[in-house]
Amino acid sequence: MADSLFRFNEIEYGNSPTDDKIVGVFRFEQAQAGKTGPQHVVVAEVSSTLYAYERLLDLISTTVEQSRALTAGMTMDPFARFEKLVQRLNDAVASFQEKEPTPLNWSRVNIFLIECSQDQLCVSGHGRLMNLFLQSKPDGTYQAFDLCGSLEQPSTPDPKKIFASIVCGDMKPGDLFFIGSSSFDRLREDLKVKSRLMSLPPVSASMEIRQDLEQMRPPDDFAAILISCHTADKQLAAIPVPSIKGALESMKQLRENELQTNQTLAPILNPVKSSKPTLNTEADPKQPKPARGVGDLWQKAKSLIPAPRPRPTPATQTAMRSLDAGHGSVFTKKRKLVIGAVIGGILLLLIGYLTYSYNRKVATERAAWEQKFAQAADLRNRAESSLMYAKDSETKASVDQAMGIVNALDTSNNDRKQRVTGLKTELSQINEKLRKASVATNVVELFSLPVTAADGSLTAPVMTDKTAYTVNNQDHQVVAVDIASHTAKTSALPSGSGRIVAGSIGEKSLVLLDDKGQFYAMNLDDNKVQALNKMSQASSSVAVINDMVVYNKKAYILDGTKGLITRLVKTSTGFGSPSTYAKADAVPLTGSVAMAIDSNVFVAKSDGSVLRLLSGKQEAFGLSAIDPQLRSIASIWTEMDDPRIMVTDPADKRLVIFDKTGLLTAQITSPDFSGIRAASSKLGQKQALVVSGNRLLLVPLP
C-alpha cells in the first residue's frame, strides 16, 4: 500500500470592529531535514482579550513544540505518542493556573489539538469549534462526521485535565478534515463549506471560501485549516513494527531527549547537571575546557600575585646589595592586563545583571498594567451590554468599577495616557447615556401672571385631552386654556373661597379643594364653578392639606404634617364622612408633600423619596439612583394604565420620569424652568403641563 502524506490549507480573514476575541491557527511541522515525524495543528478561539489568555496560548504553543522535540524520530505508536503530548499539555495548563493571578473562565476558551502522523489522525480539545470530517468512500461519495463533538467533555471543566479525552483513527487518501472558528458555523450555508469540500480540490475549495469572505465582508474574525490526505508520490519503505526491546529502547531515548530538551529550552530553570560521576580526575586534552565563572577568574588573578616574601636577614640584604639586585613592582604588565580583564568582566556581569533585573521589572509592570487596562475594558463592554438591556444598576456598577481601575493606572507616557483618556471618554459617554438627560425645546407658554403677582399664585395644574386647567389664587379664578389654539377662559370662584391647594378630574367636573377644606366643582362643559360641601368636623384631625386626588368616586386627602391620608366617599352634595386610609403609626408618611393614584397610592416626600401603598399598607418600592440624585420633590403624577411616574424637582429645576418599577426613563431640563412646583399629564400624551413660577407651560416629552 502506498504511503500517505498530509497537506494543509489555512483560511484567515479579519474584519471585527472590536478586538474582543483571540482567533488563530498554529502549525508545527518537522523542521529537521531528512527526518519524518508527526505534524501538529492548534486551533484556538478565545472570547476575551485579557493578557492571561494570551499567555495561556503561548504556554500551549511552547509545550507542543517541546513535546515535538522529545518525540522527533521516535518509532512510537501514534496513539501513545499523542497521549503523552496531551498529558504534558494538561500538566502545563494546571501548573499555569496555579500561578496565574487572573482566574480563567473556561467557558470562553475553545481550543483543539490535531496530530497527523502516517495514516493516523488524533484530536483532543476543550470547548466547541466548527469542524467537518469527510471520509472518502469507494464510490466517490463522502460520509460526514463531527470529530470534535465525539470528544467526551465534562459539564464542569477539571482544571487539572482540561484536555479530557482523545479521539484517534485512520485518515486515508481522499479524506478531508476542516476545523475553524465558530464564526464559520454562522455562515456555513452561505460559504457552501461542505459542498465545496466534496466537489473541489482542497486548494480550490479553500481559495473560494476565502474569496467569498472577502466579498461578503462579515464583521467578524475567521480562522480555519483544511487538512487533506494524499497518496505520496514516492514509495517509502514500510516502517517495521517495533519489537518490545525496540520499544523499550525508544522509551529510554525519549526520556534522554526529554532531559536534553528541557535543559536546552530552559537552561535557567533546569541547569545542566552531570548525571554520571567523573572517573578520571586528569584533564582530557581532547575535551573543551569549561567556561570559568567570576569566582574562577578571581582565583586566577590571586594566583598571579605572589605571596609576601619573608623579611630578609642582614646577611641576605648585604648579599643582595653586592649583587646589585633590582626592586621592581609585582604589578607587571601582564598581571595588570589580567586584573583589568577580571574587573571588566565583573563590571560587565554586574551591568548585565542590573539590565536584566530592570527589564524584568519593566516587563512585569507592563504586564500588570495591560492586565488592569484589559479588565477595565471588559467592564466597559459589560456596561454597554447592561445598558442595552436597561439594567441600569448593573451598568452603573460596571462603570464605577472600571473608572476606579482606570484612575489608578499610570499615565507617564503618551501611549498610556491616550489609551486611558480614550477609555475614560467611553465610560463618561456610557454614564451620560445612563443619566438619560435631555433639554426640552419648543416649550409653549399657555398662561402667565404679571410679575407683580405673589410667588406661588398659580396652583393645581390639571390636563385633559384638549384643555389645560390651573387656578389663579391671586384673582380667585379657574383658568381653562385650549391646548391647540392657546386661548384662555377664566371662571370666578365663589366668594369667600380660600387658597386652592389641589385639583383633580372627576367623572364630569374638575374637583378643587382649598386650604379650609371646602370642595368646589367646575363643570367641564360650561366652565361654571359651584361650591360643594365642606369637610365635616370628623375631619378636624387634618391639620394641613398638602394634596387631594379623586379616584374611583372617592377623594383622598394628604396631610404631610401629621402623616395622614384620609378617604371620603362621593355623595350627591360632594363627599361624605371621612375615614382613615393610612397614618403615620403604620406608614412613614410624615414629610409627605404630594400624592398620585393608579390603584396603588404613590406618596412623594420632600427628601426626594417615594412610597407605594396598597390598601393602606406600604409595599416594597423605591426610585432608582439617578445623577444628580433627587434632593427634593414638589409634586408627583401618574394615572391608571399609564406606565409613567412623573415628579418635579425644584432643587435641580427638572422634570424626572420613572417607570412603574422605579427605573429612570428620562430627566428633562429647560431654560424656561424656574421654581418648578407642579406637573400633570394625560394617558398617552407626549406632553406635560408644568407650573414654573407663575407661568403655565406645555412641555414636550421624549
C-alpha positions as CSV (number, residue, x, y, z in Angstrom):
1,M,0.0,0.0,0.0
2,A,1.3,3.5,-0.9
3,D,2.3,5.8,2.0
4,S,0.2,8.9,2.6
5,L,1.0,12.5,3.2
6,F,-0.9,15.4,4.6
7,R,-1.4,18.8,3.1
8,F,-2.6,21.9,5.0
9,N,-4.6,24.9,3.6
10,E,-5.2,27.8,6.0
11,I,-8.1,30.2,5.8
12,E,-7.8,33.5,7.6
13,Y,-9.9,36.6,7.4
14,G,-10.3,39.5,9.9
15,N,-12.9,42.3,9.9
16,S,-14.1,42.5,13.5
17,P,-14.9,46.1,14.6
18,T,-13.8,45.4,18.1
19,D,-10.8,43.3,19.4
20,D,-12.9,41.1,21.7
21,K,-11.6,37.7,20.6
22,I,-8.4,35.9,20.0
23,V,-8.7,33.6,16.9
24,G,-5.8,31.7,15.4
25,V,-4.3,28.6,13.8
26,F,-0.8,27.4,14.8
27,R,1.1,24.8,12.8
28,F,4.0,22.8,13.9
29,E,5.9,20.8,11.2
30,Q,9.1,18.8,11.3
31,A,12.0,21.3,10.9
32,Q,14.9,18.8,10.7
33,A,15.8,17.8,7.2
34,G,15.8,14.1,6.4
35,K,13.5,13.3,9.3
36,T,9.9,12.4,9.3
37,G,7.6,13.0,12.2
38,P,4.1,14.0,13.3
39,Q,2.6,17.3,12.2
40,H,0.6,19.2,14.8
41,V,-2.1,21.9,14.5
42,V,-3.6,24.0,17.3
43,V,-6.8,25.9,16.5
44,A,-7.9,28.4,19.2
45,E,-10.8,30.8,19.7
46,V,-11.0,32.8,23.0
47,S,-13.8,35.2,23.7
48,S,-11.6,37.6,25.6
49,T,-8.5,39.7,25.1
50,L,-7.2,39.6,28.6
51,Y,-3.4,39.1,28.8
52,A,-3.8,35.9,30.8
53,Y,-5.4,34.1,27.8
54,E,-2.6,35.3,25.5
55,R,-0.1,33.8,28.0
56,L,-2.2,30.6,28.0
57,L,-1.9,30.2,24.2
58,D,1.8,30.9,24.4
59,L,2.2,28.2,27.0
60,I,0.3,25.6,24.9
61,S,2.4,26.5,21.8
62,T,5.6,26.2,23.7
63,T,4.6,22.9,25.3
64,V,3.6,21.4,21.9
65,E,7.0,22.5,20.4
66,Q,8.9,21.0,23.3
67,S,7.0,17.7,23.1
68,R,7.6,17.5,19.4
69,A,11.4,17.8,20.0
70,L,11.2,14.9,22.5
71,T,9.4,12.6,20.1
72,A,11.4,13.6,17.0
73,G,12.4,10.4,15.1
74,M,10.8,8.1,17.7
75,T,9.2,4.9,16.3
76,M,6.3,5.0,18.8
77,D,2.6,4.1,18.4
78,P,0.8,7.3,17.3
79,F,-1.8,7.0,19.9
80,A,0.8,6.5,22.7
81,R,2.8,9.5,21.5
82,F,-0.3,11.7,21.3
83,E,-1.5,10.6,24.7
84,K,1.9,11.6,26.2
85,L,1.6,15.0,24.4
86,V,-1.9,15.6,25.8
87,Q,-0.7,14.6,29.3
88,R,2.2,17.2,29.1
89,L,-0.3,19.8,28.0
90,N,-2.7,19.1,30.9
91,D,0.2,19.3,33.4
92,A,1.5,22.6,31.9
93,V,-2.0,24.2,31.9
94,A,-2.7,23.0,35.5
95,S,0.7,24.5,36.7
96,F,-0.1,27.7,34.8
97,Q,-3.5,28.1,36.5
98,E,-1.9,27.7,40.0
99,K,0.5,30.5,39.4
100,E,-1.7,32.9,37.3
101,P,-3.4,35.6,39.4
102,T,-6.2,36.1,36.9
103,P,-8.8,33.3,37.1
104,L,-9.5,31.7,33.7
105,N,-13.1,31.4,32.5
106,W,-13.0,28.2,30.5
107,S,-16.4,28.8,29.0
108,R,-14.7,31.5,26.9
109,V,-12.0,29.1,25.6
110,N,-12.4,26.8,22.6
111,I,-9.1,25.1,21.7
112,F,-8.3,21.9,19.9
113,L,-5.0,20.0,19.1
114,I,-4.7,17.8,16.0
115,E,-1.9,15.4,15.2
116,C,-1.3,14.0,11.7
117,S,1.1,11.0,11.6
118,Q,1.5,8.3,9.0
119,D,-2.2,7.5,8.2
120,Q,-3.5,8.4,11.7
121,L,-5.5,11.5,12.8
122,C,-5.7,12.2,16.5
123,V,-7.8,15.0,18.1
124,S,-8.2,16.4,21.6
125,G,-9.5,19.7,22.9
126,H,-11.8,21.8,25.0
127,G,-15.0,23.7,24.1
128,R,-16.6,23.7,20.7
129,L,-15.4,24.7,17.2
130,M,-16.9,24.3,13.7
131,N,-15.5,21.1,12.3
132,L,-16.3,18.6,9.5
133,F,-14.5,15.2,8.8
134,L,-15.3,13.8,5.3
135,Q,-14.4,10.2,4.9
136,S,-14.0,9.2,1.2
137,K,-16.0,6.1,0.0
138,P,-15.0,3.8,-2.9
139,D,-18.0,5.1,-4.9
140,G,-16.6,8.7,-4.8
141,T,-19.1,10.0,-2.2
142,Y,-18.3,11.2,1.4
143,Q,-19.5,10.3,4.8
144,A,-19.5,13.3,7.2
145,F,-18.5,13.2,10.9
146,D,-18.3,15.6,13.8
147,L,-15.0,14.7,15.4
148,C,-14.9,17.4,18.0
149,G,-18.4,16.5,19.1
150,S,-17.2,12.9,19.6
151,L,-14.9,14.0,22.4
152,E,-16.3,13.4,25.8
153,Q,-16.2,16.6,27.8
154,P,-17.4,17.1,31.4
155,S,-20.0,19.7,32.1
156,T,-17.6,21.3,34.6
157,P,-14.0,21.5,33.3
158,D,-11.4,19.9,35.5
159,P,-8.5,22.5,35.9
160,K,-6.0,19.6,36.2
161,K,-7.3,17.9,33.0
162,I,-8.6,20.5,30.6
163,F,-7.9,18.2,27.6
164,A,-10.2,15.4,29.0
165,S,-10.4,12.9,26.1
166,I,-8.7,11.8,22.9
167,V,-10.1,10.6,19.5
168,C,-7.7,8.7,17.2
169,G,-8.5,7.0,13.9
170,D,-7.4,6.3,10.3
171,M,-7.2,9.1,7.7
172,K,-6.8,7.6,4.3
173,P,-6.0,9.3,0.9
174,G,-9.0,11.3,-0.2
175,D,-10.2,12.1,3.4
176,L,-10.7,15.7,4.5
177,F,-10.8,17.4,7.9
178,F,-12.0,21.0,8.2
179,I,-11.8,22.8,11.6
180,G,-12.2,26.5,12.3
181,S,-13.6,29.3,14.5
182,S,-17.3,29.2,15.4
183,S,-17.9,32.1,13.1
184,F,-17.9,29.6,10.2
185,D,-21.0,27.9,11.7
186,R,-23.0,31.0,11.2
187,L,-22.1,31.2,7.5
188,R,-21.8,27.5,6.9
189,E,-24.6,27.5,4.2
190,D,-23.6,30.9,2.7
191,L,-20.0,29.8,2.2
192,K,-21.1,26.3,0.9
193,V,-18.3,24.7,3.0
194,K,-19.5,21.1,2.8
195,S,-20.4,21.1,-0.9
196,R,-17.1,22.8,-1.9
197,L,-15.0,20.4,0.1
198,M,-16.8,17.4,-1.5
199,S,-16.6,18.7,-5.1
200,L,-13.4,20.8,-5.4
201,P,-9.7,20.1,-4.8
202,P,-8.7,21.2,-1.3
203,V,-6.7,24.2,-2.5
204,S,-9.5,25.4,-4.7
205,A,-12.1,24.9,-2.0
206,S,-10.0,26.9,0.5
207,M,-9.4,29.7,-2.0
208,E,-13.1,30.1,-2.9
209,I,-14.2,30.1,0.7
210,R,-11.6,32.9,1.4
211,Q,-12.7,34.9,-1.7
212,D,-16.4,34.7,-0.5
213,L,-15.4,36.0,2.9
214,E,-13.6,39.0,1.3
215,Q,-16.7,39.7,-0.9
216,M,-19.2,39.3,1.9
217,R,-17.1,41.3,4.4
218,P,-18.8,39.9,7.6
219,P,-18.0,41.9,10.8
220,D,-16.1,39.1,12.5
221,D,-12.7,37.2,12.6
222,F,-12.4,33.9,10.8
223,A,-9.6,31.3,11.1
224,A,-9.6,27.7,9.9
225,I,-7.4,25.0,8.4
226,L,-8.2,22.2,5.9
227,I,-6.2,19.0,6.3
228,S,-6.3,16.7,3.3
229,C,-4.7,13.2,3.0
230,H,-3.0,12.2,-0.3
231,T,-1.0,9.3,-1.7
232,A,2.7,10.0,-1.6
233,D,4.4,10.4,-5.0
234,K,7.3,8.1,-4.0
235,Q,7.0,4.8,-2.3
236,L,8.6,4.8,1.1
237,A,10.0,1.8,2.9
238,A,7.5,0.3,5.3
239,I,8.2,1.2,8.9
240,P,8.7,-2.1,10.8
241,V,6.6,-2.7,13.8
242,P,9.0,-2.2,16.8
243,S,9.7,-5.1,19.0
244,I,9.3,-5.0,22.7
245,K,13.1,-4.4,23.1
246,G,12.9,-1.7,20.4
247,A,10.0,-0.1,22.3
248,L,12.0,-0.1,25.5
249,E,15.0,1.5,23.8
250,S,12.6,4.0,22.2
251,M,11.2,5.0,25.6
252,K,14.7,5.2,27.0
253,Q,15.7,7.5,24.2
254,L,12.5,9.5,24.7
255,R,13.5,10.1,28.3
256,E,17.0,11.2,27.4
257,N,15.7,13.5,24.8
258,E,13.2,15.0,27.3
259,L,16.1,15.8,29.7
260,Q,18.2,17.2,27.0
261,T,15.3,19.3,25.6
262,N,14.4,20.7,29.0
263,Q,18.0,21.7,29.6
264,T,18.3,23.3,26.2
265,L,15.0,25.2,26.2
266,A,15.0,26.3,29.8
267,P,18.7,26.4,31.0
268,I,17.9,28.9,33.8
269,L,15.0,26.9,35.3
270,N,16.7,23.5,34.6
271,P,20.5,24.0,34.9
272,V,22.6,21.3,33.3
273,K,23.8,18.7,35.8
274,S,26.1,15.8,35.2
275,S,24.2,12.5,35.5
276,K,27.4,10.4,35.9
277,P,30.3,10.8,38.3
278,T,33.7,11.7,36.8
279,L,36.0,8.7,37.0
280,N,39.2,10.3,35.6
281,T,40.4,13.4,37.5
282,E,43.0,14.3,34.9
283,A,42.0,16.8,32.2
284,D,41.3,15.4,28.8
285,P,43.1,17.5,26.2
286,K,40.5,16.5,23.6
287,Q,37.6,17.8,25.6
288,P,36.9,21.6,25.6
289,K,37.7,23.4,28.8
290,P,34.7,24.5,30.8
291,A,33.8,28.2,30.9
292,R,35.1,30.0,34.0
293,G,32.8,31.9,36.3
294,V,33.5,35.1,38.3
295,G,34.9,33.0,41.2
296,D,37.4,31.2,38.8
297,L,38.6,34.5,37.4
298,W,39.2,35.8,40.8
299,Q,41.2,32.7,41.9
300,K,43.2,33.0,38.7
301,A,44.0,36.7,39.5
302,K,45.1,35.8,43.0
303,S,47.4,33.1,41.8
304,L,49.3,35.6,39.6
305,I,50.0,37.8,42.7
306,P,53.0,36.2,44.7
307,A,52.7,35.7,48.4
308,P,54.6,38.2,50.6
309,R,58.2,37.5,50.8
310,P,59.9,36.7,54.2
311,R,61.7,39.5,55.9
312,P,65.4,39.3,54.7
313,T,68.1,38.9,57.2
314,P,71.0,41.4,57.4
315,A,73.3,38.9,55.6
316,T,70.8,38.5,52.8
317,Q,70.4,42.2,52.4
318,T,74.2,42.6,52.2
319,A,74.4,39.9,49.6
320,M,71.6,41.5,47.6
321,R,73.3,44.8,47.6
322,S,76.6,43.3,46.5
323,L,74.8,41.7,43.6
324,D,73.0,45.0,42.8
325,A,69.6,43.2,42.9
326,G,66.7,45.2,41.5
327,H,63.5,46.0,43.5
328,G,60.8,46.2,40.7
329,S,56.9,46.2,41.2
330,V,54.9,43.0,41.5
331,F,52.2,44.5,39.1
332,T,53.8,43.6,35.8
333,K,52.2,44.5,32.5
334,K,50.8,41.0,32.1
335,R,49.3,41.0,35.6
336,K,47.7,44.4,35.1
337,L,46.0,43.2,31.9
338,V,44.7,40.1,33.7
339,I,43.4,42.2,36.6
340,G,41.8,44.7,34.3
341,A,40.1,41.9,32.3
342,V,38.8,40.4,35.6
343,I,37.5,43.8,36.8
344,G,36.0,44.5,33.3
345,G,34.3,41.1,33.3
346,I,32.9,41.7,36.8
347,L,31.6,45.1,35.7
348,L,30.0,43.6,32.5
349,L,28.3,40.9,34.6
350,L,27.1,43.5,37.1
351,I,25.8,45.7,34.3
352,G,24.2,42.7,32.6
353,Y,22.5,41.6,35.8
354,L,21.2,45.1,36.6
355,T,19.9,45.4,33.0
356,Y,18.2,42.1,33.2
357,S,16.6,42.9,36.5
358,Y,15.4,46.3,35.2
359,N,14.0,44.8,32.0
360,R,12.3,42.1,34.0
361,K,10.8,44.7,36.4
362,V,9.6,46.8,33.4
363,A,8.1,43.7,31.8
364,T,6.3,42.7,35.0
365,E,5.0,46.3,35.4
366,R,3.9,46.4,31.8
367,A,2.1,43.1,32.0
368,A,0.3,44.2,35.2
369,W,-0.7,47.5,33.5
370,E,-2.1,45.7,30.5
371,Q,-4.0,43.3,32.6
372,K,-5.6,46.1,34.6
373,F,-6.4,48.0,31.4
374,A,-8.0,44.9,29.8
375,Q,-10.0,44.4,33.0
376,A,-11.4,47.9,32.8
377,A,-12.1,47.5,29.0
378,D,-14.0,44.3,29.8
379,L,-16.1,46.1,32.4
380,R,-16.8,48.8,29.8
381,N,-18.1,46.1,27.5
382,R,-20.3,44.7,30.2
383,A,-21.7,48.1,31.0
384,E,-22.6,48.7,27.3
385,S,-24.4,45.3,27.3
386,S,-26.2,46.0,30.5
387,L,-27.3,49.5,29.3
388,M,-28.7,47.9,26.1
389,Y,-30.9,45.6,28.2
390,A,-32.0,48.5,30.5
391,K,-30.1,47.1,33.5
392,D,-29.2,50.5,34.9
393,S,-27.9,49.3,38.3
394,E,-25.5,46.8,36.7
395,T,-24.4,49.4,34.2
396,K,-23.6,51.9,36.9
397,A,-21.7,49.3,39.0
398,S,-19.6,48.3,36.0
399,V,-18.8,51.9,35.0
400,D,-17.9,52.8,38.6
401,Q,-15.6,49.8,38.9
402,A,-14.0,50.4,35.6
403,M,-13.4,54.1,36.4
404,G,-11.8,53.2,39.7
405,I,-9.4,50.9,37.9
406,V,-8.6,53.4,35.2
407,N,-8.0,56.3,37.6
408,A,-5.3,54.1,39.4
409,L,-3.4,53.4,36.1
410,D,-0.1,55.0,35.4
411,T,-0.1,57.6,32.5
412,S,3.5,58.5,32.5
413,N,3.9,58.1,28.7
414,N,1.9,59.3,25.8
415,D,0.6,55.9,24.6
416,R,-0.8,55.0,28.0
417,K,-2.2,58.5,28.5
418,Q,-4.0,58.3,25.2
419,R,-5.4,54.9,25.9
420,V,-6.6,55.8,29.4
421,T,-8.1,59.1,28.1
422,G,-10.0,57.2,25.4
423,L,-11.4,54.6,27.8
424,K,-12.4,57.4,30.3
425,T,-14.2,59.1,27.4
426,E,-16.1,56.0,26.6
427,L,-17.0,55.4,30.2
428,S,-18.2,59.0,30.5
429,Q,-20.4,58.6,27.4
430,I,-22.0,55.5,29.0
431,N,-22.6,57.5,32.2
432,E,-24.2,60.2,30.2
433,K,-26.5,57.7,28.4
434,L,-27.3,56.3,31.9
435,R,-28.4,59.8,33.1
436,K,-31.0,59.8,30.3
437,A,-30.9,63.6,30.4
438,S,-32.4,65.9,27.7
439,V,-33.1,69.6,27.3
440,A,-36.7,70.3,26.3
441,T,-37.2,72.5,23.3
442,N,-40.3,74.0,21.8
443,V,-41.7,74.8,25.3
444,V,-45.0,76.7,24.9
445,E,-46.3,79.2,27.5
446,L,-50.1,78.8,27.8
447,F,-50.7,81.3,30.5
448,S,-48.8,83.6,32.9
449,L,-49.5,86.1,35.7
450,P,-47.9,89.5,35.9
451,V,-44.5,89.8,37.5
452,T,-46.2,91.7,40.4
453,A,-48.2,88.6,41.4
454,A,-47.2,86.8,44.6
455,D,-45.0,83.7,44.1
456,G,-47.0,80.5,44.0
457,S,-50.2,82.1,42.9
458,L,-50.7,79.5,40.1
459,T,-51.7,76.1,41.5
460,A,-53.5,72.8,40.7
461,P,-52.5,72.1,37.1
462,V,-54.8,69.5,35.5
463,M,-54.9,68.3,31.9
464,T,-57.5,66.7,29.7
465,D,-57.2,65.7,26.0
466,K,-57.9,69.2,24.8
467,T,-57.8,71.6,27.7
468,A,-55.3,72.6,30.4
469,Y,-56.6,73.9,33.7
470,T,-54.9,75.9,36.5
471,V,-56.1,78.1,39.4
472,N,-55.2,81.8,39.7
473,N,-55.3,82.3,43.5
474,Q,-54.5,86.0,43.3
475,D,-57.7,86.7,41.3
476,H,-59.7,83.7,42.7
477,Q,-60.2,82.3,39.2
478,V,-60.1,79.0,37.4
479,V,-58.2,79.3,34.1
480,A,-59.0,77.0,31.2
481,V,-56.6,77.1,28.2
482,D,-57.3,75.4,24.8
483,I,-54.2,73.4,24.1
484,A,-54.5,73.7,20.3
485,S,-55.3,77.5,20.0
486,H,-53.7,78.6,23.3
487,T,-56.8,80.8,24.0
488,A,-57.6,81.2,27.8
489,K,-61.0,81.5,29.5
490,T,-61.5,82.3,33.2
491,S,-64.2,81.4,35.7
492,A,-64.6,83.1,39.1
493,L,-64.5,81.1,42.3
494,P,-67.4,81.6,44.7
495,S,-66.8,84.4,47.2
496,G,-65.1,83.5,50.4
497,S,-63.1,80.7,48.8
498,G,-59.7,80.0,50.3
499,R,-56.4,79.3,48.6
500,I,-56.9,76.3,46.2
501,V,-54.2,73.7,47.0
502,A,-55.2,70.8,44.8
503,G,-57.3,69.8,41.8
504,S,-58.3,66.5,40.2
505,I,-60.5,65.4,37.3
506,G,-63.7,63.7,38.4
507,E,-66.4,62.0,36.3
508,K,-67.8,65.2,34.7
509,S,-66.1,68.0,36.5
510,L,-62.9,69.4,37.8
511,V,-62.8,69.0,41.6
512,L,-60.9,71.6,43.6
513,L,-60.1,71.8,47.3
514,D,-59.0,74.9,49.2
515,D,-56.9,75.2,52.4
516,K,-60.0,75.4,54.5
517,G,-61.3,72.0,53.5
518,Q,-64.0,73.4,51.1
519,F,-64.7,71.4,47.9
520,Y,-65.6,73.1,44.6
521,A,-66.6,71.6,41.2
522,M,-66.3,73.2,37.8
523,N,-68.5,71.7,35.1
524,L,-66.2,70.7,32.1
525,D,-69.0,71.6,29.6
526,D,-69.9,75.2,30.6
527,N,-67.0,76.0,33.0
528,K,-69.3,77.1,35.8
529,V,-67.9,76.7,39.3
530,Q,-70.1,75.8,42.3
531,A,-69.3,75.1,45.9
532,L,-69.8,71.6,47.3
533,N,-69.8,70.5,50.9
534,K,-67.0,71.3,53.3
535,M,-65.1,68.6,55.1
536,S,-67.1,67.6,58.2
537,Q,-66.0,68.1,61.8
538,A,-64.9,64.5,61.8
539,S,-62.0,65.6,59.6
540,S,-60.7,68.1,62.0
541,S,-57.8,65.8,62.7
542,V,-56.4,67.0,59.3
543,A,-54.1,69.9,60.1
544,V,-52.6,70.8,56.7
545,I,-53.9,69.8,53.3
546,N,-50.9,69.1,51.0
547,D,-52.7,67.3,48.1
548,M,-56.0,65.8,47.0
549,V,-56.8,63.2,44.4
550,V,-60.2,61.9,43.2
551,Y,-60.1,58.2,42.3
552,N,-62.9,55.7,41.8
553,K,-65.6,58.1,43.2
554,K,-63.5,58.8,46.3
555,A,-61.5,61.8,47.4
556,Y,-58.1,61.1,49.0
557,I,-56.6,63.9,51.1
558,L,-52.9,64.0,52.2
559,D,-51.8,65.7,55.4
560,G,-48.0,65.5,55.4
561,T,-47.6,67.3,58.8
562,K,-49.4,64.6,60.7
563,G,-48.6,61.8,58.3
564,L,-52.2,61.0,57.4
565,I,-54.2,60.0,54.3
566,T,-58.0,60.5,54.7
567,R,-60.5,59.0,52.3
568,L,-64.0,60.4,51.6
569,V,-66.8,58.7,49.5
570,K,-68.6,60.8,46.9
571,T,-72.2,61.8,47.7
572,S,-74.9,63.8,45.8
573,T,-73.7,67.0,47.5
574,G,-70.0,66.4,47.4
575,F,-68.1,64.0,49.6
576,G,-69.3,62.3,52.8
577,S,-67.8,61.4,56.1
578,P,-64.0,60.7,56.1
579,S,-62.2,57.5,57.1
580,T,-58.5,56.9,57.7
581,Y,-56.7,55.2,54.8
582,A,-53.2,55.3,56.2
583,K,-51.5,57.0,59.1
584,A,-48.0,57.7,60.4
585,D,-48.0,55.0,63.1
586,A,-48.2,52.3,60.4
587,V,-46.6,54.1,57.4
588,P,-43.8,56.7,57.5
589,L,-45.9,59.5,55.9
590,T,-44.6,62.4,57.9
591,G,-42.9,64.9,55.5
592,S,-45.1,63.9,52.5
593,V,-45.9,66.7,50.0
594,A,-47.8,65.1,47.1
595,M,-49.8,62.1,46.1
596,A,-50.9,60.2,42.9
597,I,-53.1,57.1,42.4
598,D,-53.4,54.4,39.8
599,S,-54.9,51.7,42.1
600,N,-51.7,52.0,44.1
601,V,-51.2,55.2,46.1
602,F,-47.8,56.8,45.4
603,V,-46.7,59.3,48.0
604,A,-43.8,61.7,47.4
605,K,-41.8,63.1,50.3
606,S,-39.8,66.3,50.5
607,D,-36.5,64.5,50.7
608,G,-36.8,63.0,47.2
609,S,-38.2,59.5,48.2
610,V,-41.4,57.9,47.0
611,L,-43.6,55.4,48.9
612,R,-46.1,53.0,47.3
613,L,-49.2,51.9,49.3
614,L,-51.8,49.3,48.6
615,S,-54.9,49.0,50.8
616,G,-53.2,51.4,53.2
617,K,-50.1,49.3,53.6
618,Q,-46.6,50.1,52.4
619,E,-45.1,47.9,49.7
620,A,-41.5,47.3,48.7
621,F,-40.7,50.1,46.2
622,G,-38.1,52.8,45.6
623,L,-36.8,55.0,42.8
624,S,-33.6,54.0,41.1
625,A,-30.5,56.1,41.7
626,I,-30.0,59.0,39.2
627,D,-27.3,61.6,38.5
628,P,-27.7,64.0,40.2
629,Q,-29.6,62.3,43.0
630,L,-33.1,63.6,43.8
631,R,-32.8,66.0,46.7
632,S,-36.4,67.2,46.7
633,I,-39.9,66.6,45.2
634,A,-42.7,69.1,44.9
635,S,-45.3,67.1,43.1
636,I,-46.0,63.6,41.6
637,W,-48.3,62.4,38.8
638,T,-49.5,59.1,37.4
639,E,-52.8,57.5,36.5
640,M,-54.4,54.2,35.7
641,D,-52.9,52.3,32.7
642,D,-50.1,54.9,32.2
643,P,-46.6,53.4,32.6
644,R,-45.1,56.7,33.8
645,I,-44.5,58.3,37.2
646,M,-43.6,62.0,36.8
647,V,-42.1,64.1,39.6
648,T,-40.9,67.7,39.8
649,D,-37.5,68.5,41.3
650,P,-37.4,72.2,42.2
651,A,-33.8,72.0,43.6
652,D,-32.3,71.0,40.3
653,K,-35.1,72.5,38.1
654,R,-36.0,69.4,36.3
655,L,-38.9,67.1,35.4
656,V,-38.0,63.5,36.1
657,I,-39.8,60.4,34.7
658,F,-39.7,56.9,36.0
659,D,-41.5,53.7,35.0
660,K,-43.8,51.9,37.5
661,T,-40.9,49.7,38.7
662,G,-39.0,52.9,39.8
663,L,-36.5,52.7,36.9
664,L,-35.4,56.1,35.4
665,T,-36.6,56.7,31.8
666,A,-35.9,60.5,31.4
667,Q,-34.8,63.6,33.2
668,I,-35.8,66.9,31.4
669,T,-34.4,70.4,32.0
670,S,-35.2,73.6,30.2
671,P,-34.1,77.3,30.4
672,D,-37.8,78.0,31.0
673,F,-37.8,76.1,34.3
674,S,-37.6,78.3,37.4
675,G,-39.3,77.4,40.7
676,I,-40.9,74.3,39.1
677,R,-43.6,73.2,41.5
678,A,-46.3,71.1,39.9
679,A,-46.9,69.0,36.8
680,S,-49.6,66.9,35.2
681,S,-50.2,64.9,32.0
682,K,-52.8,62.7,30.4
683,L,-52.8,59.0,29.4
684,G,-50.9,58.6,26.1
685,Q,-49.9,62.2,25.8
686,K,-46.4,63.1,24.9
687,Q,-46.5,66.4,26.7
688,A,-46.8,67.6,30.3
689,L,-48.5,70.6,31.9
690,V,-45.9,72.3,34.2
691,V,-46.2,75.2,36.6
692,S,-42.9,77.1,36.7
693,G,-43.1,80.3,38.8
694,N,-46.3,81.9,37.8
695,R,-46.2,80.5,34.3
696,L,-48.2,77.6,32.9
697,L,-46.0,75.7,30.4
698,L,-46.7,72.9,27.9
699,V,-43.5,70.8,27.8
700,P,-42.9,68.1,25.1
701,L,-41.9,64.7,26.5
702,P,-39.4,62.2,24.9
